Amino acid sequence: MIPTIYELSEGVEVHLYPDWIENPEAAFREAEKLSWGPEVVTMYAKPSVIRRRTVDYGLGYTYNATAKPSVDWEPLPRKLQHKLEAQFGIDWPQCACNEYVDEDAYIGCHHDKDTVVDGEKREPLYIASISLGAMRRMVLTPPGANLKVSMTVTGLMGVPGAVGIDLPSGSLLLFSNATNRTVTGWKHAVPKARKGEVGKRISLTYRHF
């Protein structure tokens, strides 16, 4: 399986495998049945429930103070974990899943954060994100970019140097810590889409440390 390669800058690449899952419709139906729960974020000391629902598996992912604990692996995330291990020959002990219920559900510009492994904080060495359902665009923004823009596809694509990648159902997006690295790396987001443009999207994002 040969990926489409997006070169963001020298030595920094993102690889897209557009047809990584053979039957994305069946996988999407199974993904809808995962143990989804509300995602709570705290801003200005006030917690609120956002539009995007989540569930995590494997290693705990303490990306914020209100992060939920991981649950036991369910069949679909475990099956995809084994498929990743077979293809790339490394382990993927953590999986964070997001359900974007409609075009208003989004995730802002961020680096995937470190995780405690054997008592030590480690940044992810590789990140593999699988998309199911409606196609959404991921926008990657370069280090030091001014991100005081609307958190929409149009707003973020107006950032100088931004790169947009459409993620079809059944696709796999793979990148390393050279892309994600805190401070010096690129940030990535799945911004809001236009009204009525898309339906539900589900992502399963695996990390190797």
Secondary structure, DSSP 8 states (H G I E B T S, - for coil): ---EEEEEETTEEEEEETT-SS-HHHHHHHHTTS--B--EEEETTEEEE-S-EEEEEES---SSTT----B---HHHHHHHHHHHHHHSS---EEEEEEE-STT--EEEE----EEETTEEE--SEEEEEEEES-EEEEEE-TT----S-SBHHHHHTSTT-EEEEE-TT-EEEEEHHHH-TTTS-EEEE-B--TTS---EEEEEEEE-
